[in-house]
Amino acid sequence: MSKRDYYDVLGVAKGASADEIKKGYRKKAKELHPDRNKDNPNAESQFKDANEAYEVLKDAEKKAAYDRFGHAAFEGGMGGGGGRPGAGFGGGDFSSAFSDVFDDLFGDFMGGQRGGGGRRAARGSDLRYNLRVSLEDAYSGLQKTINVPTAVACSGCEGTGAEGGVEPSTCPTCSGMGKVRAQQGFFTVERTCPTCSGLGQIIKNPCKSCQGAGRVEKDRALSVNIPAGVETGTRIRLAGEGEAGMRGGPPGDLYIFVEVAQHDLFERDGVNLYCRVPVSMSKAALGGSIEVPTIDGGRGRVQVPSGSQSGRQMRLRAKGMPALRGAGVGDMFIELAVETPVNLTARQKELLREFEDISDDNNPESNSFFSSVKSFWDGMKG
């Protein structure tokens, strides 16, 4: 029986690109693998055919020969590399072909760079620093120096991990890839190289200061700019200011998480501020001007309307917090708390009793409440 066209075997068009050929083979490899087709007696044979087709079409020279001469290119020594292009199911060439698809499917999860270029040195960890600031500092912004305990590049070996700053040598076990491959049945399995622990490099003479790590623990002083308008939970990223990488690897980042402390006078809600101000009973009844503090350290004056009750609010525009990215300024709200006098003198008590006797029409809220209470009790009796 004549052999099927390799392009048909992989389900791709003649003249397909290398990416299309790989995608076609990957699809067929998943579809026809014997472990997934135990009830199909033809699966193994079809799987071999797909492997053989991919072995030819993935190689530019073999593909060119096949495009010109067809299957005859690999029969009788006609310039296709001699002999059968694929060693069949379980052979060495299958391992090579399926390994390409294995790399494509799982390479991102294995974490290594593949293909002779060497493994990139490990990046340093990101660090978190919790910074507590006052509401006044959040209002105006500030420049602050912080001390961050971190790992920095070793000065003795210039971060290489080798005594005298000598560059590490390529690991002979994994050839710098950081991974070693082992054949297990039909699959090629990758594991972290036991010689270099996945770094792809080895150090013959480790630095005495850092024991070959290329970094040492040290407190570092950093100047941080805290912008005006920060809130609790604001995150500031300092690129490259995190932990130094292993053996000269790139550093991580430093993330500063801001917490704004509670204030004795002001309560914050976004860009607005609230200030609870006590006023005397007489001031609330008669009305008048009161002086209030502002977050910038200044003073403001508000007019209390006569007959004001506890909880009444008055607004001071543009006296709140600045928006973090310069989108205006919030307002400040004054909330009145009418204060009942204590420790009255005999004369004060006398005056208040006299005032109460002549104040039946001055307490509309009380009159309305007790009228509702009377109606409630009358209804219960009925």
N, C-alpha and C positions, 0 to 999 in steps of 0.2 A: 504494500500500500504506500502511495506517495506521501511524503511529509507535508504537513500543512505549512502555509506561508507564515513566517515568524511574526509579521505584522498582524495577521489575523489571529494568531495564537494569543497575542497580548491585547487584542481589541483596539488597535490604533491604526491610523491611516498610514499609507506608504509616505515616506519622507517626514514622518513625525519628528519633533524636536526631542532632545535628550530628556527634558522635563516631562514631556508627554509620554515617552517610553517608560520612564521610571514610574509615573502615576499609573500607567496601564499595568505594569508588572506588580506594583503594590496592590492594586485592586484584585488582580488574579491570584496573587499569593494568599491574600486573606480569604478569597472565595473558594480556592481549591485545596487549601492545606488539608492533608489527610486527617489530622486531629479533629477537624470540623466536619469531615465528610466520611465518617466511619461506615455509613450505610451505602456509600457510592463506591463501587469497586473500580470505577474508572478515574477516581479523583487523583490517585497517586501518579498514574500515567500522565494525566493532564497537567498535574503540578510539575512533573519532570519536563514536559514540553515547554511550559511557561518559563521555567528556569533556564532551559537551553536557549530559548529565543532571547531572553534578556541578556544572557552571557554574550551573545553575538551583537545585539543591537545597542548595548550600552558602550561598546568599544568602537571608537570612530573608525579604526582601520578595518576591523571585522565587518562593521556595518557597510562600509564602502564596498568591500569585496562581495558581500551578500547582495547589495543593491545591484551590482553589475552581473554577477554570475549565478545568484540564487544559491540553492543548497550545494550545487556543484563546487562552489568555492571552497568547501571544506571536505571534499572527497578527492582523494588521489593527489593531494598536495598542491592544489591550485591557489596558493597564496593567501589562504585564510588563517594561517597560524598552524596548519597541520593537524589532521585528525579531527575527531568529533569535538565540536565547540564546547559542549557541556559534559561533565563527567557523570551526570545522572543524579538521581535522588540519593542524598547522603554523601555525595562526593565532595572533593575539595572545592571545585568550582561553584557548587551550590552554596557553600559557606560564604564564598566571596560575594556572590550575587545577593543572597539574602541579607548579608551584613550591610550592604548599601541601603536596603530598605529599612533595616533595623535602625541604622543611624538616622535616617530621615524621620522615622516614627518616634524614636525615643531619645534622640540626641539631646533635646532641650532638657529632658528630665535627668539625664546622666550628668549634666553640669560641666562637661568638658569641651574644649575645642578639639576638633578632630582634624587629622590629616597633616601631620608632620610639622605643623607650625609651632609646636610647643604649647605648653599650658600657661595661661596668664596667671601671674602671682595673685594670691588671694586678697580680695578687697577687705579693708578694715571695717569693723562694725560701726553702725550709726549709734550715736549717743543721745541721751535725753537729759536735759537739765531743767529743773523746776525753779522758776524765778518768781518771787513774791514782791509786788510793788504796791505802793500806796495809791489811793485814789488821786491825790494831788499829782503824783508822778505820771499816772495814766492820763491825766488831763493835759499836762504840759509836755510829756515825753522826756526822755533822759538818755544820757550816755553812761553806761555802767560797766565796770570791770568785774568779771566773774572768774573764779578759779575752778577749772574743770580737771578732775583726776582722769587721766586717759593714758593710752599707750602711744608713745611717739617714736619716730625712727631713731634707731641706735646710732649715736655719733661715732662710736668706736669702729663700726663696720659700714657706716653710711647706709644702713638699712638692708644690706645684702645678707646679713647673717653669717658671713664668712670672715675670719680673722684677716685684718688688713684691708677689708673692702674688696677682696677677690670675688669675682663673679661666680655664682654657683655653676656646677657642671650639669649637663643633661643626664637625667637618670638612665642608666643603661638597661634597666628592666623594661621600662615602658617607652623608651625613646622620647621622653619629654611630654607624652600625652597625659600622664597622670592616671591612666587606666590600663588594665591588662585584659586581654580577651581569652576566653576559654570556650572550647567547643563542647556543647552538651546536647547530644542527639542531633536534632535538626537546627538547633539555635546556637547563635554565638552570644555568649553572656559576658558582659563587661563588669569588672570589679575595680575598686580603688587599688592602685599599685601599692603593694606592701612595702616596697623599698623606700619610696619617697612620700608615702601617705597622701598621694594624689596631687602633690605640688609639681611634679614633672622635673624637679631638680634635686640634686643632693649636694650637701656641703661636706667636704672632706675635712676641713679644719674650722669648726664652729667658733664664732666670736665668743670670747670669755665674758664680755659684758652682758650679752643678751642670750647666751647659750644657743645661738643659731637662729633665734626667732626674728632677728632684724628689728626688734622694737623693745622698748623698756617702759615701765610704768613711771609716770611723772605728772605732777600738777602743772597745769598750763594756764596762764592768765590771758583772758580774751576780753577785748572791748566790744560791747554789744550796744547797738543803737535800738532803744525802745521807742517806737513811734507814738505820737500823741493819739489817744483814742483807743488804746488796746483794752481788751476785755478779758475776763477770766476765760481761759481756753484758747486764747490767741497763740498760734504756733509760728515761731520764727526759725527759718532754716539757714544755717551757716554751712555752705557747701565746702567740703574738704576739711572741715575742722573737727571731724570725728576721730575715731581710733585709727592709728596708722596700720597699713596693710602688712601682712606677713611677707618678710623677705623682699621689701621694696615694692609691695603691691600698693595700689592707690588707696588713699584714706577714705573713711566713711564720712558721713555728714553729722553735724551737731544740730539737734532740734531743741529749741528753748520753748517751754510751755509756760505761759504767763498766768499768774493768779493775782487778781486785784483784791487787796485786803478790804474788809468792811470798814466803813467810816463812822465816826461818832455822831456826825451831824447830818450827813447826806446818805440817801439810799438811791442806788442807781437802777435804772430800767432802760437798757439800750443807751441812747444818747441823752435821755432825759434824767434829771435829778429831782429828788423829792426831799423837802426839809419840813419837819414837823415843828411848828413854832407855838409855844404856849402864850396865850393872851389872857389878861385879867377879865373877870366877869364884867366889870364896868367898861373896859375898853371895847369888849365885844358888843355891849349894849349901846354904848354911845358912838362907837366908831372912832377912827383916828389913824394916824400914821405910825408904823412900826419899822424898826431897822432889822435887816436880816443879813446873814453872811452869804458870800458867794464862793464857789470853788476856787476862783483865782486869787483868793485872799482879800478881796474887796468887800464893800458893803453896798447893799441895796435897800431901798425904801419902798414899802407897799402900803396902800391905803386900805384899812379894814373898814368895810361898810358897817353902818350901825345895824344892830340886831343880828350880827353874825353868829352862827352856831358852830359847834365843834365839827370838824371834818370839811369845812368850807375850804376850797382851794382857790388860789390866785396865781397867775402865771407871770414869770419874769422871762421875757423872750431872749433867746441866744445866750442864756446864762447856764446852759447845761454842758454836756461833754462834746468834744469834737468828734466827728465821724472818723473812723480809722483811716479811710482813704481820701480825706479832705472833702467829703460831700456834705458840707454844712455843719452847723452846731445845733445841739438840742436846746431845750428850754428847762427852766427850773420852776418847780411848782411848790408853792408855800401852802401847807395844810395847817389850818388853825386848830388849836386845842384849847378850848375855853376852860379856864382853871377856876375851881371853886375856892374861895378864900378859907384859910384855916387860922386857928389861934386868935379868934375874934375878941376884941375888947368889949366891955359892957356897952360902951357907947355905939360901937359898930353893930352889935346885936340889936340894940334898940332901934337904930336907923333901919336895919334890914327888916325887922318886924313891922315897922311903920310902912316901909316900902311894900311889903307883901300885902298888907291890909288894903292898900290902894292900887293893887296891880292885877285885879281880876281880868282885865281886858288886854293885858300885855303879854300873855302866854298862850298864843293861839294853838300851838302844838299840844300843850297840856290839856287845854279845854277840849280839843278834838278827841284826844285819846280817852279822857274820862267820860266823854259823851258816848263813845263807842262801848266802853266798859259797862255803862249804865244800861245801854240797849241790850247788851249781851246778857246781863243778869236778869233784866225784865223778861227776855225771851226764855231763859231757863225756868223762871217761875211759872210762865204760862204753859 
